[in-house]
C-alpha cells in the first residue's frame, strides 16, 4: 500500500567514491523531502557485481553520515533483489516484447558502419550519442534462437521498441515535472529515440532502466530527484512503468556540477572525492554552504 506522505530516494552505486556532485544530489533530495514533509530512503544500486565493492559502499555510508543526511533506517541493496527484476523481465517477455541479441559490441559497431555505408548518411543516435541498435537479431527465427541459446552463446535481452510502443498505444506517456517552488507541469516522452534498449545481460540479469523502475514501485517512491543527465532516460522508464502497470512518480532534474575545466564531475574522471575533502579538514557545514544548502 502506498504511503500518504511523499517518499524520496538517493540511490548511488558503490563503484567508486562520492564527489561533490553526489553531495549536491543527496542534499537536494534532503531539502525537497523536508519541504514536502516526506521521507528519504537510501538505495544501493549495485547490480554491476564486477565493479561494485564493499569498501565503496561503506564509503558512501561514511560520506552521507558526515554530511548529516538522515535516511529511513532500512536500506535496499539491489544485488539482493535480482528475483524482483527477473519477474518483471518475464512479464515483458510473456507480452512478446523482449528478444535475445547475440551481437557483440564490435559486431554492433560493424553493422552500424554497414548501414551507414548503404544509406549514405549517419545512422541515428540515441540521446546519449550512441548509435541505435540496427536490429540485426530481430529477424532470427525461433529455431535459430533456440539453437543459439541452447549452445550457450552470450547474449543480451533487448526491448522490442516498436512492439512495446504498439502495446502502450493510447496511453499518455507523460510525467509530472516539479520544481523547487512546488510548481508542476506535464512532460511528454519519446521512448522511440532510444531504440531497442538492453534490459538484461548474461553477467548482469537486469539493467539500470529495469531495476530502477521496479525498485521505485516496490519502495513506493513518489518523487524522484536526480541529475539532468538522466532526464532523457526517463523516456524509457515511463514506457516500462506503463507496460508493467507501475505507478509513475513525479520527477525533478537538478543541475550538474562541473570542475574548473567545465567538465561534469564524474567517478570515471576521478573527480575529487568527499573523503579526501573530509581528510583535509573540510567541514560538512562548509560543503553545504558551498553547494547552496545552508
N, C-alpha and C positions, 0 to 999 in steps of 0.2 A: 504493500500500500504506500502510495506516495506521501511524503511529508507535506504538511501545510505550510511550513516555512522554507524559504529558499535554501538550496544546497549547492555549494560551490566545491570545486576541487582543484588542487595543484598537483600536477602529475609529471614529475621529472623522470628521466631514465638514468639509471646508475651505470652509465657507460663513460663517465668522466666526471670532472669536478665542476660544481656550480660556479657561475660567474655573476657579474652584476646584472646581466640580462635576466637570469633566473630569479635573482633577488627582486628585481622590478616586477616580474610576473607574479611571484608569490605575494609581494606586498600589495599589488593591485587587487588580487583575489581577496586578501585580508580586508582591504579598505571597503570594497564593494559588498562583501559578505556582512560586515558590520553595519554598513549604511542601510542595507535592506533587511537587517535583523535575521540573517541566515547563519548557517554553519559552514565550516570549511573542512574538507576532507583532504587527506594526503593519500595519493595513489602512486605506487612504484611501478613504472612501466618497463618491465624487464623481460619482455618476450624474446629479445635477442640474447640468448644464453651465452653466445660466444663472446660478446663484448661487455655484457653487464657483469660487474664484480661486487662481492660483498663489501669491500672496503669503500667503494664509491657510494654504495647505499648508506653505509654508516656516515660517510662524509656529508651526504645530503641531510641526514637527521641532525648531525652536529651543526651544520650551517644554519638550518632553519631554527633550531633551538637557540643558537647565538643571536639570530635576528629577533627572537622573541615572538615568533608567529605561533599562535595556538591552533592546533588541529583537533578534530574529534578523535578520540583515542584509537579506534580501530583503523588499521591501515590495510588497503587492498594491494596485494602483490600479484601482478598479472601472471607470473610464471606458475602460480598455484591454481590457475583457473583455465587451463587450456581446454578442459571439457566444455566450459561455457561457450568458448569460441567455436569449438568443433560442432556443437549443436546448432549454432547459428549458421555455420557454413553448410551443414547438412540440410537445413531448411531451404537455403538458397539453391542447393544442388537439386533438391526434390522439385523445385519450381522450374528446373531446366535452365538456370541462369549462370551455372559455373561450368567451366571446361578446363581440361588439363592442357598445359602448354609445355612442350618438351624442348623449346628453343633455349639455347644458352644465350648469355648476354651478347657474345660475339656474333652469334647467328642472327639475333635481332638486328644488330648494327648492320650486318651484311645485307639482310633483307630490306632494311630501310634504304641503304645505298642503291640497291637494285630498283626499288620502287621509285626513288628519285630520278634515277637514270632513265627509266621507262617513261615517267611522267614529264621529265624535263623541267622539274621545279622542285623546290624544297618540300620535304614531307612535313605534314602538320606536326606541331609540337604541343605538349600539354602546358599548363600554366607555369610549371617549374622549368620549362625549356627542354624537356626530354622528348624525343620523337615518340609519337603514338605507336603502339604495337600494331604492326601491319596485318595481323590476323592469320599468320601462317598456319597455325594448328587448328583453326576454327573449322576447317573443311575436312579434317580427318574423319574417316568412317568409324563406326562403332567397333568393328573387328580390329582395325589398326590401333585404335585407342586401347582396347583390351590387351592386345598383344604387347604393346609397349609398356603398359602399366604392369602387366604380369612379369615382364622381363626386368622390372625394377629400374627402368630408365628414370633419371632425375627429371622432375617436372615441377612446375608451379601450377596453382589453380587461379584462373582469371575469371573476372566477372564479364559475361557477355553483355556489353553495354547496350546494344540495340534491343536485345530481348528484355533487359531489365527496365529500360525506359518504356517499352511497349507494355510491360506488366504494370508500370506505375502510371500509365496513360490516364488522364482525367484527374490525377492528384495534383494539388497545387504545391509544387516543390519550392517552398519558401520557409524562411525562419524569421524570428523577431530579433532584430539587432538593437541592443540597448547601449546607451552611453552613460558617462559618469553622472550626468544630471538626471538620469532616470527616463529620458525620452526614448521612445521606441519607434521603429519603422520596419516594414516588411522588406525582405531581400529575396528576390527570386534567384534560383541557382541554375546552373547549366552543366550537369554531370557529363554530357557528351564530350566536352572538351578534354576530358581525361582519358577517353578511350577505354580499352579493356584492362582495367587495373588489376594488379595482383592482390589476391585475398589471402593466400597462404603459400608457404614454401615447404619443401621436404624437410629442411632443417628447422624451420620455424612454422608450426602448424597454424599460424594466423598472420595477420598484418596489423600495422598501426590502424588503418582505416576500420577494419572489422572489430578489433579488440576495443577500440575507444568508444564505439557506439554501443557495444554490448555492456561495457563497464558503466558508462553513463546511465544507461537504462536500469541496470541492476542496482546501482547505488542511488537511484532517484535524483540524479543531478539535474537541477532545474536551470542553472546559469553556468555557462562555460565561458571562462575568461582566459584568453591565450593570445599569443603574438600574431601580428598581421601576416607573418609568413605562413600561417596555417589557414588564412581566410579562404583561399581558393579551394583547399581540400574539403571545406565544409560542403561543397557540391556533392562529393562522394558520400559524405556522412549522412546528408539529408536523404539521398536516394536509398541508402542501406536502411535507415530508420523507417522509411515508408515501406520498403519491401518486407521488413521483419516485424512491422506493426509496433515499433517502439516510439515512445514519447520523444518529441523534439524540444530540446532545451532552448532557452534564449542564449544569444551569443554576444560577446563583446571582444573586439580585437584591439589590443593595445599596441602602442608604438614599439619599435625595436631599438635597442641601444647599439651605438656604433663606437669603434675605437677612434684614436686620433687620426687614422688614415681614412676614416669614413666607412670602413667595412664592418658588417654586422658582427657583434660578439658571438663567438661560437666555440664549443669544446674542440671541434676539429682544428681550429686555428690556435688552440692553446691560449685562449683569452685568459687574462689574469683571474685566478681563482679567488673565491671568497675566503678560502682557508689561508691563502697567502696574505690577504689583507688583514685577516684576524691575527696572524702571526706577527705582522708588522706593528700591531698595536692599534689598528683602526677600530673604532667602536661601532656597535650596531646603530647607535644614535647618529653617528656621522654618515653611515650608509643610508639611513632613512632620510636624512636631510639632503644628501647629495642627489637622491633619486626623487625627492619631492614628496616624501611621506612623513613629514614632521608631525 
